[in-house]
Amino acid sequence: MAVPTDRPCDIAAERATLTRRHGIDLDDTAAYLAALRPERFASLTYRRRGDRPCIQPRGGFPTAAKQRALTLALDEAGADFIPLTVDSHTRHNDYETAARLLAASEAEGRDLLNGYPLVSHGVGVTREVLDGIARPVSLRHGTPDARLLAEIGLAAGITEIEGGGLSYCLPYSRGFPVERALVHWQYVDRLSALAGRTDAPVHRESFGPLTATLVPPVVTAVVQLCELLLAAEQGVTSFSVSLGQTGSFEQDVALASVLRTRAADLLARFGFSGVDVRLVYHQWMGAFPTDQALAAQLIAVSSAISRLAGVDKVVTKTPEEAVGIPAVETNAASVRAVRYVLDMFSDVVPVTSEVVREERALIDSQVGTVLEHVFADPAPTFLSSVHRAVLGGVIDVPFAPHEQNAARLLAARGPGRRIRIVDPGEMPITGDDLRAERRLRGASDDGPLWAGMLRDIRIMT
C-alpha cells in the first residue's frame, strides 16, 4: 500500500541545471518574497477575505507594457488577485519561439503571442510590471514542466502558482509523460514550500476544470485531492482545490461540499497538520455564447453560484470569451460586474435541497471508492500510485488529448443539466453507484449517444 507520507524531494541538482543561465538563487528569492508587503501574499489574502469570494480574472499579453496596463486596470477595477497568464509556447517550454515572437510583437506593435512570455521577460522586467501592486499575483499557464516558470515567477514576486502534475498534463498535452509531469510538479511544490515565509507561505492551486467537457464531479474531486496530497508531501501549507462550473447548480454546490470535507479528512488521516485549504470556482470553461448579452448573463449566474456555494475565490470570464482574448477594458469591466453580483448577496447561508443532498452523497461515495483504490496500490510511493491510476484508467479525464489517458469513461447530461456517468470505463465505481447514475439520468430520447454529447458540449451557448 502506497499512501501519502512526508517525502520531500531533493531539489538541489535540478536547480543547478535549470537556473544556470538565469542567475536565480533560492536564498535571493526567499529574501525578495520576505520583503514584499503582506498584501502581496495569496495565503494572507485568503485569510483576510471577509464573507465574499475573492475575485480573480485571467489575462496575459506579450509585451511588458500591455501586461502592466492590464495589471493596473484590474487593480483599479477591484480584482483581489492579479493574473499573469503565460503564452502557449512558454507553456510547452519552447522558449526560443516565445522570445522570437515577443521581439516581433514589440517591433510590429501587435500581439503575436496569446499570453505573457515569462521566461523571455525574466525576473527584472516582471518585477517592474508588478511594481506598486498591493494584491497577490497568480501565475496561470498549463505547463506539464513548470520548474523554470515557477523559479522565475517566485523570484519576480508571484505568490500563487496554479497547476499540478495531473491537471496541467492530461488536459494540456498529448505526449508529455505523466510520470515525468508528476515528478516536475513535485519539484514546484517543494520549491514553493521552501521559498515562502512561515507566516505567509507561497500558495499553490490545482486546476479543477480539467477539459471542462462533460467531466463527472468524481473525476474533478479525485484529481484535486491527489494533487493536494502530493503538494502536502512536499511541505506546501497553503493550497486551493478547485472546480469548474458544471452546468448544474446542484452538482456545483454538492461538489464544493465534498471537496471541502474530503480535503480536511484526508489531511488529518495522513498526518498533514497546519495545511490551509481553500476552494476556488471557475466560471463556465466550456463553449461560450457568441451573443455578448447571453455571455454576460452566464457570467452573472456563475457569480451568484460561487457565492451560494461558499467558495473562497471565483475565477472570472468576460463577454468576449467566445471570440478571443479580451481587451483590457472588457476584462476590467467584467471584474466590476462580478463584484457587483457578489456584493448583492450578503449573509448567505449554506444552500441545500433534497437534490443537493442526493448528489453530494453519490459524489462522496464515488470519490471514496476511487481514492481507496489508489491508496491500496502496492507501488512504493504515492506519486507512483497516482501514475499507475492514470495508466490503468482509474483516473480518466473525458476528452483529454493525452495519449496515456484511458479515454474510456463516458458521460452525458441528465435532468437539470447534471452530468451523469454512462460508462465508467476502468474507473472503479460500485454497482450501486452506477445504478444510481442510470436512475438519475432517466430515459433518454436524444437519439444516438454521440448526438446527445454534442448538444451537451454546447449546452450553455
C-alpha positions in Angstrom: 0.0 0.0 0.0 1.4 3.4 -1.0 -0.2 6.3 0.9 1.0 9.9 1.1 3.8 10.5 3.5 6.2 13.3 4.3 8.5 12.6 1.4 10.2 15.9 0.3 12.2 15.8 -2.9 15.8 16.9 -3.2 15.7 19.9 -5.5 19.4 20.9 -5.4 20.6 19.1 -8.5 17.6 20.2 -10.7 18.1 23.8 -9.6 21.7 23.8 -10.7 20.6 22.7 -14.2 17.5 24.9 -14.5 18.9 28.2 -13.3 22.4 28.3 -14.7 21.5 30.8 -17.4 19.1 32.8 -15.3 21.1 33.6 -12.2 18.3 32.8 -9.8 19.2 31.9 -6.3 16.7 30.4 -3.8 18.0 32.5 -1.0 17.6 35.7 -3.0 14.1 34.6 -4.0 13.2 34.0 -0.3 14.7 37.3 0.7 12.7 39.2 -2.0 9.5 37.5 -1.0 10.1 38.2 2.7 10.4 41.9 1.9 7.1 42.1 0.0 4.1 43.8 1.5 1.7 41.4 3.3 -1.0 42.3 0.8 1.0 40.7 -2.0 0.6 37.2 -0.5 -2.2 35.0 -1.7 -2.2 32.9 1.5 -2.8 36.1 3.6 -5.4 37.5 1.3 -7.4 34.3 1.7 -7.2 34.6 5.5 -8.5 38.2 5.3 -11.0 37.9 2.6 -14.2 38.6 4.6 -17.5 36.9 3.7 -17.5 37.1 -0.1 -15.3 35.2 -2.6 -12.2 36.8 -3.8 -12.2 37.8 -7.5 -9.6 36.8 -9.9 -9.7 37.4 -13.7 -7.4 35.8 -16.3 -5.2 37.9 -18.5 -1.9 37.9 -20.3 -0.3 40.0 -23.1 3.1 39.5 -24.8 4.7 42.9 -24.1 5.6 44.2 -20.7 3.8 47.5 -21.4 0.5 45.9 -22.2 0.8 43.5 -19.2 1.5 46.5 -17.0 -1.6 48.3 -18.4 -3.7 45.2 -17.7 -2.3 44.9 -14.2 -3.1 48.5 -13.3 -6.6 48.3 -14.9 -7.5 45.1 -13.0 -6.1 46.5 -9.8 -8.2 49.7 -10.2 -11.3 47.6 -11.0 -11.1 45.8 -7.7 -9.7 42.4 -8.5 -8.5 40.7 -5.4 -5.9 38.6 -7.3 -4.0 39.9 -10.3 -3.4 37.3 -13.1 -0.2 36.7 -15.1 -1.3 34.2 -17.8 1.5 32.7 -19.8 1.6 32.2 -23.6 1.3 28.8 -25.3 4.9 28.5 -26.5 6.3 29.1 -23.0 3.8 26.6 -21.6 5.3 24.0 -23.8 8.9 25.0 -22.9 9.5 26.4 -26.4 11.3 29.5 -25.0 13.1 30.2 -28.3 9.9 30.7 -30.3 8.3 32.7 -27.5 11.3 35.0 -27.4 11.3 35.4 -31.2 7.5 36.2 -31.2 7.9 38.6 -28.3 10.6 40.6 -30.3 8.3 40.6 -33.3 5.3 41.8 -31.2 7.4 44.7 -29.8 8.7 45.6 -33.3 5.4 45.4 -35.1 3.1 46.7 -32.4 0.7 43.8 -32.5 0.2 40.7 -30.3 1.8 37.6 -31.7 1.5 35.6 -28.5 -1.6 34.7 -26.5 -0.1 35.5 -23.2 2.9 36.8 -21.2 6.2 35.0 -22.1 7.6 35.0 -18.5 10.8 33.2 -19.3 11.6 35.6 -22.1 11.0 38.7 -20.0 12.7 37.3 -16.9 12.8 38.4 -13.3 13.7 42.1 -13.6 11.2 43.1 -16.2 8.4 41.1 -14.4 9.2 42.8 -11.1 8.7 46.2 -12.9 5.4 45.0 -14.3 4.1 44.2 -10.8 5.7 47.1 -9.0 3.5 49.0 -6.6 0.6 46.5 -6.8 -0.8 45.7 -3.3 -2.5 42.5 -4.4 -1.3 38.9 -4.8 -0.3 37.9 -8.3 -1.3 34.4 -9.6 0.7 32.5 -12.2 -1.7 30.8 -14.7 -0.4 28.7 -17.5 -1.0 25.0 -18.3 2.5 23.6 -18.2 3.5 19.9 -17.6 7.1 21.1 -16.7 6.7 24.3 -14.9 10.0 24.2 -13.0 11.7 27.2 -14.7 8.4 29.1 -14.8 8.0 28.7 -11.0 11.5 29.7 -10.3 11.3 32.9 -12.3 7.8 33.6 -11.1 8.6 33.3 -7.4 11.8 35.4 -7.9 9.6 38.1 -9.6 7.2 38.2 -6.6 4.4 35.9 -7.7 2.9 34.2 -4.6 0.4 31.9 -6.1 1.2 29.1 -8.6 -1.6 27.2 -10.3 -1.4 23.7 -11.7 -0.3 20.2 -11.0 1.1 17.0 -12.5 -2.3 15.7 -13.5 -4.4 18.9 -14.1 -1.7 20.6 -16.2 -0.7 17.5 -18.1 -3.7 15.4 -19.1 -5.8 18.3 -20.5 -2.9 20.4 -21.9 -0.5 17.9 -23.6 -0.6 14.9 -25.8 2.7 13.1 -25.3 4.4 14.6 -22.2 4.9 11.6 -19.9 2.5 11.7 -16.9 5.1 10.3 -14.5 7.6 13.0 -15.5 5.0 15.7 -15.1 4.2 14.5 -11.6 7.9 14.5 -10.7 8.4 18.0 -12.1 5.4 19.3 -10.2 6.8 17.6 -7.1 9.8 20.0 -7.6 7.4 23.0 -8.0 5.7 22.1 -4.8 8.9 21.7 -2.8 10.3 25.0 -4.2 7.1 26.8 -3.2 7.3 25.3 0.3 10.9 26.5 0.7 10.6 30.0 -0.9 7.7 31.4 1.2 7.7 32.7 4.7 6.3 30.6 7.6 3.7 33.2 8.3 3.0 33.9 4.6 3.6 30.8 2.6 3.5 30.6 -1.2 0.1 29.4 -2.2 -0.4 26.5 -4.6 -3.6 25.9 -6.5 -4.8 23.0 -8.5 -6.8 23.3 -11.7 -10.3 21.7 -11.3 -12.0 22.3 -14.7 -9.6 19.9 -16.5 -11.0 19.6 -20.0 -14.2 21.4 -19.0 -16.1 18.9 -21.2 -18.6 16.5 -19.5 -16.2 15.8 -16.6 -18.1 14.0 -13.9 -17.7 15.5 -10.4 -15.9 12.4 -9.1 -13.1 12.9 -11.7 -12.6 16.5 -10.6 -12.6 15.6 -7.0 -10.1 12.7 -7.3 -7.6 14.8 -9.3 -7.9 17.7 -6.9 -7.4 15.6 -3.8 -4.5 13.7 -5.2 -2.7 16.9 -6.1 -3.4 18.3 -2.7 -1.8 15.3 -1.0 1.2 15.4 -3.4 1.7 19.0 -2.5 1.4 18.3 1.2 4.1 15.7 0.9 6.5 18.4 -0.2 5.6 20.7 2.7 3.1 23.0 1.0 0.9 24.6 3.7 -1.4 26.8 1.7 -3.4 25.1 -1.2 -6.6 25.5 -3.2 -8.6 22.7 -4.6 -10.9 24.0 -7.4 -13.9 23.1 -9.5 -15.3 24.4 -12.8 -18.9 25.3 -13.3 -20.5 22.0 -14.3 -23.7 23.5 -15.8 -25.8 22.2 -12.8 -26.3 24.4 -9.8 -26.9 21.4 -7.6 -23.8 19.5 -8.7 -21.7 22.6 -8.2 -22.9 23.0 -4.6 -22.6 19.3 -3.9 -19.1 19.0 -5.3 -17.9 22.1 -3.4 -19.1 20.5 -0.2 -17.4 17.1 -1.0 -14.1 18.8 -1.8 -14.0 20.8 1.4 -14.9 17.8 3.6 -12.7 15.2 1.9 -9.7 17.6 1.8 -9.9 18.1 5.6 -10.4 14.4 6.3 -7.5 13.2 4.1 -5.0 15.7 5.5 -5.9 14.6 9.0 -5.9 10.9 8.1 -2.3 11.1 6.7 -0.9 13.4 9.4 -0.5 16.7 7.4 -1.3 19.3 10.0 -1.3 23.0 9.5 -2.4 22.9 5.8 -4.8 25.8 5.0 -7.1 24.5 2.2 -9.2 26.9 0.1 -11.9 26.3 -2.5 -11.9 28.0 -6.0 -14.7 28.2 -8.5 -14.0 28.7 -12.2 -16.8 30.4 -14.2 -18.0 28.4 -17.2 -15.0 27.0 -19.1 -16.9 25.3 -22.0 -18.2 26.8 -25.2 -19.4 30.3 -24.6 -22.3 32.2 -26.2 -21.2 34.4 -29.0 -24.0 36.8 -28.1 -22.4 39.1 -25.6 -25.7 39.7 -23.7 -26.1 36.0 -23.2 -22.5 35.7 -22.2 -22.9 38.5 -19.6 -25.9 36.7 -18.2 -24.0 33.4 -17.9 -21.2 35.3 -16.0 -23.8 36.8 -13.6 -25.3 33.4 -13.0 -22.0 31.7 -12.2 -21.0 34.6 -10.0 -24.2 34.0 -7.9 -23.5 30.3 -7.8 -20.0 30.9 -6.5 -21.5 32.9 -3.6 -24.1 30.3 -2.8 -21.6 27.5 -2.9 -19.4 29.3 -0.3 -16.2 29.3 -2.3 -13.1 31.3 -1.4 -12.3 32.6 -4.9 -14.1 32.9 -8.2 -12.0 33.0 -11.4 -13.9 35.2 -13.9 -14.7 35.3 -17.6 -15.6 38.1 -19.9 -18.4 38.5 -22.5 -15.7 38.3 -25.2 -14.8 34.8 -24.2 -16.2 33.2 -27.4 -14.3 35.5 -29.8 -10.8 35.8 -28.4 -8.5 37.3 -25.8 -10.5 40.1 -24.1 -9.4 43.7 -24.3 -8.1 45.4 -21.1 -11.2 47.5 -20.7 -13.5 44.5 -21.1 -11.6 42.4 -18.6 -11.8 45.2 -16.0 -15.5 45.8 -16.7 -16.1 42.1 -16.1 -14.4 42.3 -12.7 -16.6 45.2 -11.7 -19.7 43.3 -12.8 -18.8 40.2 -10.9 -18.0 42.2 -7.8 -21.5 43.9 -8.1 -23.2 40.5 -8.3 -21.3 39.1 -5.3 -22.0 42.2 -3.2 -25.7 41.8 -3.9 -25.6 38.5 -1.9 -25.0 39.3 1.8 -25.3 36.9 4.8 -25.7 33.9 2.5 -26.5 30.7 4.4 -25.4 27.2 3.1 -27.8 26.2 0.3 -29.2 22.7 0.2 -32.1 20.7 -1.1 -33.0 17.1 -1.5 -31.3 17.1 -4.9 -28.1 18.6 -3.5 -28.1 16.1 -0.7 -28.5 13.2 -3.1 -25.8 14.5 -5.4 -23.5 15.0 -2.5 -23.9 11.5 -1.2 -23.4 10.0 -4.6 -20.3 12.1 -5.4 -18.8 11.4 -2.0 -19.3 7.6 -2.3 -17.7 7.6 -5.7 -14.7 9.6 -4.5 -14.2 7.4 -1.6 -14.2 4.3 -3.7 -11.7 5.6 -6.3 -9.3 7.1 -3.7 -9.2 3.9 -1.6 -8.3 2.0 -4.8 -5.4 4.4 -5.4 -4.3 4.2 -1.8 -4.3 0.4 -1.9 -2.0 0.3 -4.9 1.3 -1.6 -4.0 3.6 1.0 -5.6 6.4 2.2 -3.4 5.3 5.9 -3.4 2.0 7.7 -3.6 3.2 9.5 -6.8 3.7 6.1 -8.4 0.3 5.0 -7.3 -1.3 8.1 -8.9 0.7 7.5 -12.1 -0.5 3.9 -12.2 -4.0 5.0 -11.6 -3.8 7.1 -14.8 -2.3 4.3 -16.8 -4.9 1.9 -15.6 -7.9 4.2 -16.3 -8.7 4.6 -12.6 -8.2 8.3 -13.2 -9.8 9.0 -16.6 -10.5 12.5 -17.8 -13.1 12.7 -20.6 -11.9 14.4 -23.8 -8.3 14.8 -22.5 -5.9 14.7 -25.5 -3.2 12.9 -23.6 -2.2 9.5 -25.2 -1.8 8.0 -21.7 -5.3 8.9 -20.7 -7.6 5.9 -21.0 -10.4 7.8 -22.6 -12.8 5.0 -21.7 -15.1 6.9 -19.3 -18.2 8.3 -21.0 -20.7 10.8 -19.6 -23.8 12.6 -20.7 -26.2 15.1 -19.2 -29.5 14.1 -17.5 -32.3 16.2 -15.9 -31.2 19.5 -14.6 -28.2 19.5 -16.9 -26.4 17.3 -14.3 -23.5 15.2 -15.6 -24.1 11.5 -15.4 -21.7 8.6 -15.9 -22.8 6.5 -18.8 -19.8 4.1 -18.9 -17.2 4.3 -16.1 -14.5 2.5 -18.2 -11.9 1.3 -15.7 -12.8 3.8 -13.0 -13.9 1.6 -10.0 -17.4 2.8 -9.5 -19.6 0.4 -7.4 -22.6 -1.3 -8.8 -24.9 0.6 -6.5 -23.5 4.0 -7.6 -23.7 3.0 -11.3 -27.4 2.1 -10.8 -27.9 5.4 -9.2 -26.3 7.2 -12.1 -28.6 5.4 -14.6 -31.7 6.1 -12.5 -30.8 9.8 -12.2 -30.1 10.0 -15.9 -33.5 8.5 -16.7 -34.7 7.5 -20.1 -33.0 9.3 -23.0 -34.8 10.1 -26.2 -32.0 12.2 -27.6 -31.1 9.7 -30.3 -27.5 8.4 -30.6 -25.2 9.0 -27.6 -22.8 11.0 -29.8 -25.6 13.4 -30.9 -26.6 14.0 -27.3 -23.0 14.6 -26.3 -22.6 17.2 -29.0 -25.6 19.0 -27.7 -24.3 18.7 -24.1 -21.0 20.2 -25.0 -22.7 23.3 -26.4 -25.3 23.4 -23.7 -24.6 27.0 -22.5 -24.3 28.6 -25.9 
